[in-house]
């Protein structure tokens, strides 16, 4: 009988190691996922702020009397020429 109870000791050690690894995995995956999501939001907000600063500087740099161009290419209310522009 002692031989059969001694055979389970390596299985007990492997089982405890498996439990430890699964706990680390359950703690690590949400942490890494939320960190990656937070970094992507931070980067998006930083790029957006830089783009808004660029647009603000661009509209301030226009000489008086000039019309500011649209920030987005092709962003027009009507892309067809008016009768005044056609002549």
C-alpha positions in Angstrom: 0.0 0.0 0.0 2.8 2.6 0.6 3.9 2.2 -3.0 0.6 3.3 -4.4 0.3 6.4 -2.1 3.9 7.5 -3.0 3.0 7.4 -6.7 0.5 10.3 -6.2 3.1 12.8 -4.9 4.4 13.9 -8.4 0.7 14.3 -9.5 0.0 16.5 -6.4 3.0 18.7 -7.2 2.0 19.0 -10.9 -1.6 19.8 -9.8 -0.5 22.6 -7.5 1.7 24.0 -10.2 -1.2 23.9 -12.7 -3.4 25.7 -10.2 -0.8 28.4 -9.7 -0.4 28.9 -13.4 -4.1 29.1 -14.0 -4.5 31.7 -11.3 -1.7 33.8 -12.8 -3.3 33.5 -16.2 -6.7 34.6 -14.8 -5.1 37.6 -13.2 -2.8 38.5 -16.1 -5.1 38.4 -19.1 -7.6 41.0 -17.8 -4.7 43.2 -16.7 -2.9 43.1 -20.0 -6.2 43.5 -21.9 -7.2 46.6 -20.0 -3.7 48.0 -20.2 -3.7 47.6 -23.9 -7.1 49.2 -24.2 -6.1 52.1 -22.0 -2.9 52.7 -24.0 -4.9 52.7 -27.3 -7.4 55.3 -25.9 -4.5 57.4 -24.5 -2.7 57.3 -27.9 -5.9 58.2 -29.8 -6.6 61.2 -27.5 -3.0 62.4 -27.9 -3.1 62.2 -31.7 -6.5 63.8 -31.8 -5.3 66.7 -29.6 -2.3 67.2 -31.9 -4.5 67.2 -34.9 -6.8 69.8 -33.4 -3.8 72.0 -32.6 -2.6 71.6 -36.2 -6.0 72.7 -37.5 -6.1 75.6 -35.1 -2.7 76.8 -36.1 -3.6 76.4 -39.8 -6.7 78.5 -39.5 -4.9 81.2 -37.5 -2.1 81.4 -40.1 -4.4 82.5 -42.9 -4.0 86.1 -44.0 -7.0 88.3 -43.4 -9.7 88.0 -46.1 -8.8 84.4 -47.1 -11.4 81.7 -46.5 -10.2 78.7 -44.5 -10.2 75.4 -46.5 -12.1 72.5 -45.3 -10.2 70.3 -42.8 -11.3 67.1 -44.7 -10.6 66.8 -48.4 -13.8 66.5 -50.3 -15.9 67.8 -47.4 -18.1 70.2 -49.3 -21.8 70.9 -48.9 -22.2 70.6 -52.7 -19.6 69.3 -55.0 -21.2 70.7 -58.2 -20.2 74.0 -59.6 -22.7 76.9 -59.1 -23.7 78.9 -62.2 -21.5 81.7 -61.1 -18.4 79.5 -60.9 -19.1 77.8 -64.2 -18.5 80.9 -66.3 
